[in-house]
């Protein structure tokens, strides 16, 4: 594929940003849950 569709590239960048945000949110949730487990346990 010689030329890259600009719309496809935009969707790909949006998806990468979304997955990074999701993984960051999951990491924050994991840290909060671990902190609660240590604090309450």
C-alpha positions as CSV (number, residue, x, y, z in Angstrom):
1,X,0.0,0.0,0.0
2,X,1.9,3.0,-1.3
3,X,-0.4,5.8,0.0
4,X,-2.0,5.8,3.5
5,X,-5.6,6.9,3.8
6,X,-5.7,10.0,6.0
7,X,-9.0,9.0,7.5
8,X,-7.7,5.5,8.4
9,X,-4.6,7.0,9.9
10,X,-6.7,9.4,12.0
11,X,-8.8,6.4,13.3
12,X,-5.7,4.5,14.1
13,X,-4.2,7.4,16.1
14,X,-7.5,7.8,18.0
15,X,-7.6,4.1,18.8
16,X,-4.0,4.1,20.1
17,X,-4.8,7.1,22.3
18,X,-7.9,5.4,23.6
19,X,-6.1,2.2,24.5
20,X,-3.4,4.2,26.3
21,X,-6.0,6.0,28.3
22,X,-7.8,2.8,29.1
23,X,-4.6,1.0,30.2
24,X,-3.7,4.1,32.3
25,X,-7.1,4.0,34.0
26,X,-6.8,0.3,34.7
27,X,-3.4,0.9,36.3
28,X,-4.8,3.7,38.5
29,X,-7.7,1.4,39.6
30,X,-5.3,-1.4,40.4
31,X,-3.2,1.0,42.6
32,X,-6.3,2.2,44.4
33,X,-7.6,-1.3,45.0
34,X,-4.2,-2.4,46.3
35,X,-4.0,0.6,48.6
36,X,-7.5,-0.1,50.0
37,X,-6.5,-3.8,50.5
38,X,-3.4,-2.8,52.5
39,X,-5.3,-0.1,54.4
40,X,-8.3,-2.2,55.3
41,X,-6.5,-5.6,55.6
